[in-house]
Amino acid sequence: LSPCVVRVGNMPLARDLLNPSPEDERRKCKLKRLVQQPKSFFMDVKCPGCYKITTVFSHAQTVVLCVGCSTVFVPDDQTKDGRRVRTVP
């Protein structure tokens, strides 16, 4: 039971709009949140070949190469959170 919803039986009576639950905020569009913020981020990826760290944008549309050994980093679309990056030899 969420603390921001008052219920009688199975029907919600009131909803606290100033203190929404974190799961409600996650579901909303980035512009309709209480505090607007983007869903994209930068992540550091360590190359499995040369162990150098490369900064990659989470929603990158182009192929990113490793600085040291030119390994191709491809964003993995199969993961739910999108934080994994697979390498192509």
C-alpha positions as CSV (number, residue, x, y, z in Angstrom):
1,L,0.0,0.0,0.0
2,S,1.4,3.3,-1.1
3,P,1.5,6.0,1.6
4,C,0.4,8.7,-0.9
5,V,-2.9,7.1,-1.7
6,V,-5.8,7.0,0.8
7,R,-8.0,4.0,0.2
8,V,-11.4,2.8,1.4
9,G,-11.9,-0.7,0.4
10,N,-10.5,-1.1,-3.1
11,M,-11.2,2.5,-4.3
12,P,-8.7,5.3,-3.9
13,L,-10.2,8.5,-2.4
14,A,-7.4,11.0,-2.5
15,R,-3.9,11.1,-4.1
16,D,-1.1,13.3,-2.7
17,L,0.1,15.3,-5.8
18,L,2.9,17.0,-3.9
19,N,4.5,13.8,-2.7
20,P,4.1,11.2,-5.4
21,S,5.6,7.8,-5.0
22,P,8.9,7.0,-6.8
23,E,7.3,4.4,-9.0
24,D,4.7,6.9,-10.2
25,E,7.4,9.4,-11.0
26,R,9.4,6.8,-13.0
27,R,6.3,6.0,-15.2
28,K,5.7,9.7,-16.1
29,C,7.0,11.5,-19.2
30,K,10.2,13.5,-18.4
31,L,8.3,16.8,-18.9
32,K,5.4,15.9,-16.6
33,R,7.5,14.9,-13.6
34,L,7.5,17.0,-10.4
35,V,11.1,17.9,-11.1
36,Q,11.9,17.8,-14.8
37,Q,15.1,15.9,-15.7
38,P,16.3,13.9,-18.7
39,K,16.4,10.1,-18.8
40,S,19.6,10.0,-20.7
41,F,23.1,9.8,-19.1
42,F,26.8,9.4,-19.8
43,M,28.5,6.1,-18.7
44,D,32.1,5.0,-18.5
45,V,32.8,1.8,-20.4
46,K,36.0,-0.2,-19.8
47,C,37.3,-2.0,-22.9
48,P,37.8,-5.7,-22.3
49,G,40.8,-5.8,-24.6
50,C,43.0,-2.9,-23.4
51,Y,41.2,-1.9,-20.2
52,K,40.9,1.8,-21.2
53,I,37.9,3.7,-20.1
54,T,35.7,5.4,-22.7
55,T,32.7,7.7,-22.0
56,V,29.6,6.7,-24.0
57,F,26.2,8.5,-24.2
58,S,23.3,6.2,-23.2
59,H,21.3,7.0,-26.3
60,A,24.2,7.0,-28.7
61,Q,23.0,6.6,-32.3
62,T,26.5,6.2,-33.8
63,V,29.1,3.5,-33.2
64,V,31.7,4.4,-30.5
65,L,35.3,3.1,-30.9
66,C,37.8,2.4,-28.1
67,V,40.6,4.9,-28.0
68,G,43.3,2.3,-27.5
69,C,42.5,-0.7,-29.6
70,S,39.6,0.5,-31.8
71,T,37.1,-2.1,-30.5
72,V,33.5,-1.2,-31.5
73,F,31.1,-0.4,-28.6
74,V,27.4,-1.1,-29.5
75,P,24.6,-0.2,-27.1
76,D,22.8,-3.4,-26.0
77,D,19.1,-2.9,-26.8
78,Q,18.2,-6.3,-25.2
79,T,18.8,-5.1,-21.6
80,K,15.9,-3.5,-19.8
81,D,17.8,-0.5,-18.3
82,G,20.1,0.0,-21.3
83,R,23.2,0.4,-19.2
84,R,25.1,-2.5,-20.7
85,V,27.3,-2.1,-23.7
86,R,28.5,-5.1,-25.8
87,T,31.7,-5.1,-27.8
88,V,32.0,-6.3,-31.4
89,P,35.5,-7.7,-32.3
